[in-house]
Amino acid sequence: MWTEPNREAEEEIAAAEMRGLPPVEIRSRAIKAKTFRIDPDQPIYRIAELFHVEQDIKQQVLSYRYVHQGAWNDPCENPIARFSWLQNIVNDYCAVCWSRTALSQDNHWRDFSHGEPAVRLESTPRLLLERLMHLEDPFMNLRHFIGGVRYAPIAAIEAWLSYIERDYTAVMDTQGIKIAQSFMLLKADLQDEQEVRVVCTSLKNSGETWWIDHVRAENGRVKLPFNWRGALKSLVLGPTVDSALEQSLKTLLAQAGISCPVTRTSLLT
């Protein structure tokens, strides 16, 4: 109902694996298979607090948050967690939010900066997944997803949940796509955000160790290894980023080898 696996792309992955193609070839096909309702090369945007962006760049990580009703103060987040038989699976999923829109209005900075100096990042789904799907991770093509969020009335979401009670296959498949896409469904009154959600799962129930060896959780954030070099198409300084913070950020970008246009919003503080 709300999920749409890319069967053609999944078949391309399976064929590539059977032919013994190298991981880089698997990854290129996985990016296509795990990108939903948005072109992999479409620009996407995110306003984030400057402190957290700088910390991520210094640590060479991208920070996620576990998806639950309290994460973004939305009772409709992670709706299938209501099913006890799914909780051990869905509670392992984390996400980071981007948007199709350029987030250039005053209310965008106000809503997403949380009263702190902030910056707007521009990237694409492909640039993100290329850096999140690590070639040494044996489950890279099962762990990561990105997709445009679907918006629906609460009544429609409740009807879908009732359907799941009758047919568990509505959210279960061998690739984890249906569960991942359940995190890309939000209530209709949020549709102005035009959110694009990057979703990841630890797959810790599979017995593999890559996640344990490379990912850490700190202060409610899940930090995945991420090479920021080449990941950004542009960076815009928010209205409360002063000249000292600007210079500090530019120094950090240079030290990290990050080269992208850095401009300042025309909005006043």
Salt bridges, closest charged atoms under 4 A:
GLU4 OE2 - ARG37 NH1 3.45
GLU4 OE1 - ARG150 NH2 2.77
GLU10 OE2 - LYS34 NZ 3.83
GLU12 OE2 - LYS32 NZ 3.43
GLU25 OE1 - ARG29 NH1 3.07
ASP41 OD1 - ARG126 NE 2.73
GLU49 OE1 - HIS52 NE2 3.79
ASP56 OD1 - LYS223 NZ 3.61
ASP74 OD1 - LYS187 NZ 3.61
GLU77 OE1 - ARG197 NH1 2.85
ASP92 OD1 - LYS204 NZ 3.47
ASP106 OD2 - ARG110 NH1 2.50
GLU130 OE1 - ARG131 NH1 3.60
ASP137 OD2 - ARG143 NE 2.76
GLU158 OE2 - ARG82 NH2 3.00
GLU195 OE2 - ARG197 NE 2.68
GLU208 OE2 - ARG143 NH2 3.07
GLU218 OE2 - ARG216 NE 2.80
GLU246 OE2 - LYS250 NZ 2.88
GLU246 OE1 - ARG264 NH2 2.91
